Amino acid sequence: MNDENRAVTARRKALAAAAALALIVAASGAAIAQAYPNRPIRIIAPYTPGSPNDVMVRLLAQPLQAKLGQPIVIDNRPGGGTSIGTKAAAIAAPDGYTLLYVSSSLVIDPAMKKVDYDPLKDFAPIATVSTTSWLLAVSPTLPVKTLSQFVAYTKANPGKVTLAYTQGTAAVLVGEKFKLLTGADILSVPYKGGAAAMPDFLGGRIQMLIPTPSTTLPLIRDGRMLALAITSPSRSPNLPDVPTAREVGLPELTLEFWAGILAPAGTPAEIVGKLNAAINEVLQSAEMKTSMDKLGFEAKIGSSQAFAAFIAEEIPRWAEIVKSSGVKFD
């Protein structure tokens, strides 16, 4: 056999070996997906028990565990904004048994402060779960009915209108961006959390909040809070009389709060695909949609690839908001 024939034979053997390896890998991946899950799954939620995000992930976990045939345990890891729980998920074994339920904070936190994880490199996005928006809400004790009237009132009464915020959250960015765009004269007052600020708001000591509908729909319906605008792209079915930020001349405040499920980077694609299909199936059920609607959330269906692309788009978007708002964080 001459050298040319030997080279041809070697190439054929190499191709055959590569094809065989590809088949083995594919078969192995299929076997992993078929066997998964065979033990309980843990979802890290970097939120306090009873908070809107905690309620949402527990609502998702109930039908999801029935779909997957294994118990799902919610592991609350609040602290550091959401960075403590998010970091714990980033360094977990990429085997599909530790997942992360996280909101927009995944991309907002790195824009505001130094964190020990990379939202793109350290996670495998699985599925979006829900979206909602923020409200520009004020006390009904103020002599205003529209956002323009409110801005005018703050300018006529400098330093007398106060906005409650929780340090390190997206709400403070929305509030500061609103002040920057409108020139509203509002004093921002830090609180440890939204629950801590609510008694002062209801008592008239705080005049403005930037909440999500999920936490405030009952107050708005009871007339104890006045929503002047919503940051969603279109009006909310739950609040049809509340104009969007775009409608009141603030298109820059068209922003959405989202949440989804991620896994540590390196989680097998077959497991990601299986989880994505199960989550989307749960989200499309009539019962789930009704439950989410009552909480002020809207289900968001999509592929894992679409979720990954969305996260990549959100990073520079929020980085610009942080920069332009002038808000500084430690």
Contacts in CASP RR format, 6 or more apart in sequence:
PFRMAT RR
TARGET T0000
AUTHOR 0000-0000-0000
METHOD contacts of the structure
MODEL  1
MNDENRAVTARRKALAAAAALALIVAASGAAIAQAYPNRPIRIIAPYTPG
SPNDVMVRLLAQPLQAKLGQPIVIDNRPGGGTSIGTKAAAIAAPDGYTLL
YVSSSLVIDPAMKKVDYDPLKDFAPIATVSTTSWLLAVSPTLPVKTLSQF
VAYTKANPGKVTLAYTQGTAAVLVGEKFKLLTGADILSVPYKGGAAAMPD
FLGGRIQMLIPTPSTTLPLIRDGRMLALAITSPSRSPNLPDVPTAREVGL
PELTLEFWAGILAPAGTPAEIVGKLNAAINEVLQSAEMKTSMDKLGFEAK
IGSSQAFAAFIAEEIPRWAEIVKSSGVKFD
1 9 0 8 1.000
29 268 0 8 1.000
29 270 0 8 1.000
30 270 0 8 1.000
32 268 0 8 1.000
32 270 0 8 1.000
32 271 0 8 1.000
33 268 0 8 1.000
33 270 0 8 1.000
33 271 0 8 1.000
33 273 0 8 1.000
33 274 0 8 1.000
36 96 0 8 1.000
36 270 0 8 1.000
36 271 0 8 1.000
36 274 0 8 1.000
37 68 0 8 1.000
37 69 0 8 1.000
37 70 0 8 1.000
37 96 0 8 1.000
37 97 0 8 1.000
38 70 0 8 1.000
39 70 0 8 1.000
39 97 0 8 1.000
40 70 0 8 1.000
40 71 0 8 1.000
40 72 0 8 1.000
40 73 0 8 1.000
40 97 0 8 1.000
41 65 0 8 1.000
41 68 0 8 1.000
41 70 0 8 1.000
41 71 0 8 1.000
41 72 0 8 1.000
41 73 0 8 1.000
41 96 0 8 1.000
41 97 0 8 1.000
41 98 0 8 1.000
41 99 0 8 1.000
42 72 0 8 1.000
42 73 0 8 1.000
42 75 0 8 1.000
42 97 0 8 1.000
42 98 0 8 1.000
42 99 0 8 1.000
43 57 0 8 1.000
43 61 0 8 1.000
43 72 0 8 1.000
43 73 0 8 1.000
43 74 0 8 1.000
43 75 0 8 1.000
43 99 0 8 1.000
43 100 0 8 1.000
43 101 0 8 1.000
43 261 0 8 1.000
44 75 0 8 1.000
44 77 0 8 1.000
44 85 0 8 1.000
44 86 0 8 1.000
44 88 0 8 1.000
44 89 0 8 1.000
44 92 0 8 1.000
44 98 0 8 1.000
44 99 0 8 1.000
44 100 0 8 1.000
44 101 0 8 1.000
45 53 0 8 1.000
45 54 0 8 1.000
45 57 0 8 1.000
45 74 0 8 1.000
45 75 0 8 1.000
45 76 0 8 1.000
45 77 0 8 1.000
45 101 0 8 1.000
46 76 0 8 1.000
46 77 0 8 1.000
46 78 0 8 1.000
46 79 0 8 1.000
46 81 0 8 1.000
46 82 0 8 1.000
46 83 0 8 1.000
46 84 0 8 1.000
46 85 0 8 1.000
46 86 0 8 1.000
46 100 0 8 1.000
46 102 0 8 1.000
46 105 0 8 1.000
47 53 0 8 1.000
47 54 0 8 1.000
47 76 0 8 1.000
47 78 0 8 1.000
47 82 0 8 1.000
48 54 0 8 1.000
48 76 0 8 1.000
48 78 0 8 1.000
49 76 0 8 1.000
52 212 0 8 1.000
52 214 0 8 1.000
52 215 0 8 1.000
52 295 0 8 1.000
53 101 0 8 1.000
53 103 0 8 1.000
53 259 0 8 1.000
54 74 0 8 1.000
54 76 0 8 1.000
55 295 0 8 1.000
56 101 0 8 1.000
56 129 0 8 1.000
56 130 0 8 1.000
56 214 0 8 1.000
56 259 0 8 1.000
56 292 0 8 1.000
56 295 0 8 1.000
56 297 0 8 1.000
57 74 0 8 1.000
57 101 0 8 1.000
57 129 0 8 1.000
57 259 0 8 1.000
58 74 0 8 1.000
59 288 0 8 1.000
59 291 0 8 1.000
59 292 0 8 1.000
59 295 0 8 1.000
60 101 0 8 1.000
60 129 0 8 1.000
60 279 0 8 1.000
60 282 0 8 1.000
60 283 0 8 1.000
60 288 0 8 1.000
61 72 0 8 1.000
61 74 0 8 1.000
63 282 0 8 1.000
63 285 0 8 1.000
63 287 0 8 1.000
63 288 0 8 1.000
64 72 0 8 1.000
64 278 0 8 1.000
64 279 0 8 1.000
64 282 0 8 1.000
65 71 0 8 1.000
65 72 0 8 1.000
67 278 0 8 1.000
67 281 0 8 1.000
67 282 0 8 1.000
68 275 0 8 1.000
68 278 0 8 1.000
74 101 0 8 1.000
77 84 0 8 1.000
77 85 0 8 1.000
77 88 0 8 1.000
78 84 0 8 1.000
78 85 0 8 1.000
79 85 0 8 1.000
81 105 0 8 1.000
81 109 0 8 1.000
81 168 0 8 1.000
81 169 0 8 1.000
82 102 0 8 1.000
82 103 0 8 1.000
82 105 0 8 1.000
82 106 0 8 1.000
82 109 0 8 1.000
83 109 0 8 1.000
83 113 0 8 1.000
83 115 0 8 1.000
83 116 0 8 1.000
83 117 0 8 1.000
85 100 0 8 1.000
86 100 0 8 1.000
86 102 0 8 1.000
86 105 0 8 1.000
86 106 0 8 1.000
86 109 0 8 1.000
86 115 0 8 1.000
86 117 0 8 1.000
87 115 0 8 1.000
87 116 0 8 1.000
87 117 0 8 1.000
89 98 0 8 1.000
89 99 0 8 1.000
89 100 0 8 1.000
89 102 0 8 1.000
89 123 0 8 1.000
89 262 0 8 1.000
89 263 0 8 1.000
89 264 0 8 1.000
90 100 0 8 1.000
90 116 0 8 1.000
90 117 0 8 1.000
90 122 0 8 1.000
90 123 0 8 1.000
90 264 0 8 1.000
90 265 0 8 1.000
91 264 0 8 1.000
92 98 0 8 1.000
92 264 0 8 1.000
93 264 0 8 1.000
94 124 0 8 1.000
94 263 0 8 1.000
94 264 0 8 1.000
94 265 0 8 1.000
94 266 0 8 1.000
94 267 0 8 1.000
94 268 0 8 1.000
95 267 0 8 1.000
95 271 0 8 1.000
96 263 0 8 1.000
96 267 0 8 1.000
96 268 0 8 1.000
96 271 0 8 1.000
96 275 0 8 1.000
98 263 0 8 1.000
98 264 0 8 1.000
99 126 0 8 1.000
99 261 0 8 1.000
99 262 0 8 1.000
99 263 0 8 1.000
99 275 0 8 1.000
100 123 0 8 1.000
100 261 0 8 1.000
100 262 0 8 1.000
100 263 0 8 1.000
101 129 0 8 1.000
101 259 0 8 1.000
101 260 0 8 1.000
101 261 0 8 1.000
102 259 0 8 1.000
102 260 0 8 1.000
102 262 0 8 1.000
103 257 0 8 1.000
103 258 0 8 1.000
103 259 0 8 1.000
103 260 0 8 1.000
104 170 0 8 1.000
104 256 0 8 1.000
104 257 0 8 1.000
104 258 0 8 1.000
104 259 0 8 1.000
104 314 0 8 1.000
104 318 0 8 1.000
105 169 0 8 1.000
105 170 0 8 1.000
106 119 0 8 1.000
106 123 0 8 1.000
106 262 0 8 1.000
106 311 0 8 1.000
107 119 0 8 1.000
107 311 0 8 1.000
107 314 0 8 1.000
107 315 0 8 1.000
107 317 0 8 1.000
107 318 0 8 1.000
108 170 0 8 1.000
108 173 0 8 1.000
108 318 0 8 1.000
108 322 0 8 1.000
109 115 0 8 1.000
109 168 0 8 1.000
110 118 0 8 1.000
110 119 0 8 1.000
110 315 0 8 1.000
111 315 0 8 1.000
111 318 0 8 1.000
111 319 0 8 1.000
111 321 0 8 1.000
111 322 0 8 1.000
112 168 0 8 1.000
112 173 0 8 1.000
112 322 0 8 1.000
112 327 0 8 1.000
112 329 0 8 1.000
113 168 0 8 1.000
113 329 0 8 1.000
113 330 0 8 1.000
117 123 0 8 1.000
119 311 0 8 1.000
119 315 0 8 1.000
120 311 0 8 1.000
120 312 0 8 1.000
120 315 0 8 1.000
121 265 0 8 1.000
122 264 0 8 1.000
122 265 0 8 1.000
123 262 0 8 1.000
123 263 0 8 1.000
123 264 0 8 1.000
123 265 0 8 1.000
124 262 0 8 1.000
124 263 0 8 1.000
124 264 0 8 1.000
124 265 0 8 1.000
124 266 0 8 1.000
124 267 0 8 1.000
124 272 0 8 1.000
124 304 0 8 1.000
125 260 0 8 1.000
125 262 0 8 1.000
125 304 0 8 1.000
125 307 0 8 1.000
125 308 0 8 1.000
125 311 0 8 1.000
126 260 0 8 1.000
126 261 0 8 1.000
126 262 0 8 1.000
126 263 0 8 1.000
126 272 0 8 1.000
126 273 0 8 1.000
126 275 0 8 1.000
126 276 0 8 1.000
126 279 0 8 1.000
126 304 0 8 1.000
126 307 0 8 1.000
127 260 0 8 1.000
127 261 0 8 1.000
127 275 0 8 1.000
127 276 0 8 1.000
127 279 0 8 1.000
127 280 0 8 1.000
127 302 0 8 1.000
127 304 0 8 1.000
127 307 0 8 1.000
128 258 0 8 1.000
128 259 0 8 1.000
128 260 0 8 1.000
128 300 0 8 1.000
128 301 0 8 1.000
128 302 0 8 1.000
128 306 0 8 1.000
128 307 0 8 1.000
128 310 0 8 1.000
129 259 0 8 1.000
129 260 0 8 1.000
129 261 0 8 1.000
129 279 0 8 1.000
129 283 0 8 1.000
129 299 0 8 1.000
129 300 0 8 1.000
130 258 0 8 1.000
130 259 0 8 1.000
130 260 0 8 1.000
130 292 0 8 1.000
130 297 0 8 1.000
130 298 0 8 1.000
130 299 0 8 1.000
130 300 0 8 1.000
131 256 0 8 1.000
131 257 0 8 1.000
131 258 0 8 1.000
131 259 0 8 1.000
131 297 0 8 1.000
131 298 0 8 1.000
131 300 0 8 1.000
132 212 0 8 1.000
132 213 0 8 1.000
132 214 0 8 1.000
132 232 0 8 1.000
132 256 0 8 1.000
132 257 0 8 1.000
132 258 0 8 1.000
132 296 0 8 1.000
132 297 0 8 1.000
132 298 0 8 1.000
133 212 0 8 1.000
133 213 0 8 1.000
133 230 0 8 1.000
133 231 0 8 1.000
133 232 0 8 1.000
133 236 0 8 1.000
133 255 0 8 1.000
133 256 0 8 1.000
133 257 0 8 1.000
134 170 0 8 1.000
134 171 0 8 1.000
134 174 0 8 1.000
134 210 0 8 1.000
134 211 0 8 1.000
134 212 0 8 1.000
134 230 0 8 1.000
134 231 0 8 1.000
134 255 0 8 1.000
134 257 0 8 1.000
135 209 0 8 1.000
135 210 0 8 1.000
135 211 0 8 1.000
135 212 0 8 1.000
135 213 0 8 1.000
135 216 0 8 1.000
135 220 0 8 1.000
135 227 0 8 1.000
135 228 0 8 1.000
135 229 0 8 1.000
135 230 0 8 1.000
135 231 0 8 1.000
135 239 0 8 1.000
135 242 0 8 1.000
136 147 0 8 1.000
136 175 0 8 1.000
136 178 0 8 1.000
136 208 0 8 1.000
136 210 0 8 1.000
136 227 0 8 1.000
136 228 0 8 1.000
136 229 0 8 1.000
136 230 0 8 1.000
136 231 0 8 1.000
136 245 0 8 1.000
136 253 0 8 1.000
137 208 0 8 1.000
137 209 0 8 1.000
137 210 0 8 1.000
137 211 0 8 1.000
137 216 0 8 1.000
137 220 0 8 1.000
137 225 0 8 1.000
137 226 0 8 1.000
137 227 0 8 1.000
137 228 0 8 1.000
138 144 0 8 1.000
138 150 0 8 1.000
138 207 0 8 1.000
138 208 0 8 1.000
138 209 0 8 1.000
138 225 0 8 1.000
138 226 0 8 1.000
138 228 0 8 1.000
139 201 0 8 1.000
139 204 0 8 1.000
139 206 0 8 1.000
139 207 0 8 1.000
139 208 0 8 1.000
139 225 0 8 1.000
139 226 0 8 1.000
140 223 0 8 1.000
140 224 0 8 1.000
140 225 0 8 1.000
140 226 0 8 1.000
141 204 0 8 1.000
141 207 0 8 1.000
142 150 0 8 1.000
142 153 0 8 1.000
142 161 0 8 1.000
142 207 0 8 1.000
142 226 0 8 1.000
143 149 0 8 1.000
143 153 0 8 1.000
144 150 0 8 1.000
144 153 0 8 1.000
144 226 0 8 1.000
144 228 0 8 1.000
145 226 0 8 1.000
146 228 0 8 1.000
146 248 0 8 1.000
147 228 0 8 1.000
147 229 0 8 1.000
147 243 0 8 1.000
147 248 0 8 1.000
148 248 0 8 1.000
150 184 0 8 1.000
150 228 0 8 1.000
151 182 0 8 1.000
151 183 0 8 1.000
151 184 0 8 1.000
153 161 0 8 1.000
154 160 0 8 1.000
154 161 0 8 1.000
154 184 0 8 1.000
154 185 0 8 1.000
154 186 0 8 1.000
155 183 0 8 1.000
155 184 0 8 1.000
155 185 0 8 1.000
157 185 0 8 1.000
158 185 0 8 1.000
159 185 0 8 1.000
159 186 0 8 1.000
159 187 0 8 1.000
160 187 0 8 1.000
161 184 0 8 1.000
161 185 0 8 1.000
161 186 0 8 1.000
161 187 0 8 1.000
161 207 0 8 1.000
161 208 0 8 1.000
162 186 0 8 1.000
162 187 0 8 1.000
162 188 0 8 1.000
162 189 0 8 1.000
162 205 0 8 1.000
162 206 0 8 1.000
162 207 0 8 1.000
162 208 0 8 1.000
163 175 0 8 1.000
163 179 0 8 1.000
163 186 0 8 1.000
163 187 0 8 1.000
163 188 0 8 1.000
163 189 0 8 1.000
163 206 0 8 1.000
163 207 0 8 1.000
163 208 0 8 1.000
163 209 0 8 1.000
163 210 0 8 1.000
164 189 0 8 1.000
164 191 0 8 1.000
164 194 0 8 1.000
164 197 0 8 1.000
164 200 0 8 1.000
164 201 0 8 1.000
164 206 0 8 1.000
164 208 0 8 1.000
164 209 0 8 1.000
165 171 0 8 1.000
165 172 0 8 1.000
165 175 0 8 1.000
165 188 0 8 1.000
165 189 0 8 1.000
165 190 0 8 1.000
165 191 0 8 1.000
165 197 0 8 1.000
165 210 0 8 1.000
166 172 0 8 1.000
166 190 0 8 1.000
166 191 0 8 1.000
166 192 0 8 1.000
166 193 0 8 1.000
166 194 0 8 1.000
166 197 0 8 1.000
167 190 0 8 1.000
167 329 0 8 1.000
168 329 0 8 1.000
170 255 0 8 1.000
170 257 0 8 1.000
170 318 0 8 1.000
171 209 0 8 1.000
171 210 0 8 1.000
171 211 0 8 1.000
172 188 0 8 1.000
172 210 0 8 1.000
172 327 0 8 1.000
173 318 0 8 1.000
173 321 0 8 1.000
173 322 0 8 1.000
173 325 0 8 1.000
173 327 0 8 1.000
174 210 0 8 1.000
174 231 0 8 1.000
174 253 0 8 1.000
174 255 0 8 1.000
175 188 0 8 1.000
175 210 0 8 1.000
175 325 0 8 1.000
176 188 0 8 1.000
176 325 0 8 1.000
176 326 0 8 1.000
176 327 0 8 1.000
177 252 0 8 1.000
177 253 0 8 1.000
177 321 0 8 1.000
177 324 0 8 1.000
177 325 0 8 1.000
178 184 0 8 1.000
178 210 0 8 1.000
178 250 0 8 1.000
178 253 0 8 1.000
179 186 0 8 1.000
179 188 0 8 1.000
180 324 0 8 1.000
180 325 0 8 1.000
180 326 0 8 1.000
181 250 0 8 1.000
181 252 0 8 1.000
181 253 0 8 1.000
182 250 0 8 1.000
186 208 0 8 1.000
189 206 0 8 1.000
191 197 0 8 1.000
191 200 0 8 1.000
194 209 0 8 1.000
194 211 0 8 1.000
194 215 0 8 1.000
197 206 0 8 1.000
197 209 0 8 1.000
200 206 0 8 1.000
201 207 0 8 1.000
201 209 0 8 1.000
201 225 0 8 1.000
202 219 0 8 1.000
202 224 0 8 1.000
209 216 0 8 1.000
209 225 0 8 1.000
212 257 0 8 1.000
212 296 0 8 1.000
213 220 0 8 1.000
213 230 0 8 1.000
213 236 0 8 1.000
213 238 0 8 1.000
213 239 0 8 1.000
213 296 0 8 1.000
214 295 0 8 1.000
214 296 0 8 1.000
214 297 0 8 1.000
216 225 0 8 1.000
216 227 0 8 1.000
217 238 0 8 1.000
217 239 0 8 1.000
217 296 0 8 1.000
219 225 0 8 1.000
220 226 0 8 1.000
220 227 0 8 1.000
220 239 0 8 1.000
227 239 0 8 1.000
227 242 0 8 1.000
228 242 0 8 1.000
228 248 0 8 1.000
229 242 0 8 1.000
229 243 0 8 1.000
229 244 0 8 1.000
229 245 0 8 1.000
229 247 0 8 1.000
229 248 0 8 1.000
229 250 0 8 1.000
229 253 0 8 1.000
230 236 0 8 1.000
230 239 0 8 1.000
230 242 0 8 1.000
230 243 0 8 1.000
230 244 0 8 1.000
230 245 0 8 1.000
231 244 0 8 1.000
231 245 0 8 1.000
231 253 0 8 1.000
231 254 0 8 1.000
231 255 0 8 1.000
231 256 0 8 1.000
232 244 0 8 1.000
232 254 0 8 1.000
232 256 0 8 1.000
233 244 0 8 1.000
233 246 0 8 1.000
233 254 0 8 1.000
233 256 0 8 1.000
234 244 0 8 1.000
235 242 0 8 1.000
235 243 0 8 1.000
235 244 0 8 1.000
236 242 0 8 1.000
237 293 0 8 1.000
238 293 0 8 1.000
238 296 0 8 1.000
244 254 0 8 1.000
245 251 0 8 1.000
245 252 0 8 1.000
245 253 0 8 1.000
245 254 0 8 1.000
245 255 0 8 1.000
246 254 0 8 1.000
255 321 0 8 1.000
258 300 0 8 1.000
258 310 0 8 1.000
260 307 0 8 1.000
261 275 0 8 1.000
261 279 0 8 1.000
263 271 0 8 1.000
263 272 0 8 1.000
263 275 0 8 1.000
272 304 0 8 1.000
273 304 0 8 1.000
276 302 0 8 1.000
276 303 0 8 1.000
276 304 0 8 1.000
280 301 0 8 1.000
280 302 0 8 1.000
282 288 0 8 1.000
283 289 0 8 1.000
283 299 0 8 1.000
283 300 0 8 1.000
283 301 0 8 1.000
284 299 0 8 1.000
284 301 0 8 1.000
288 299 0 8 1.000
289 299 0 8 1.000
292 298 0 8 1.000
292 299 0 8 1.000
END
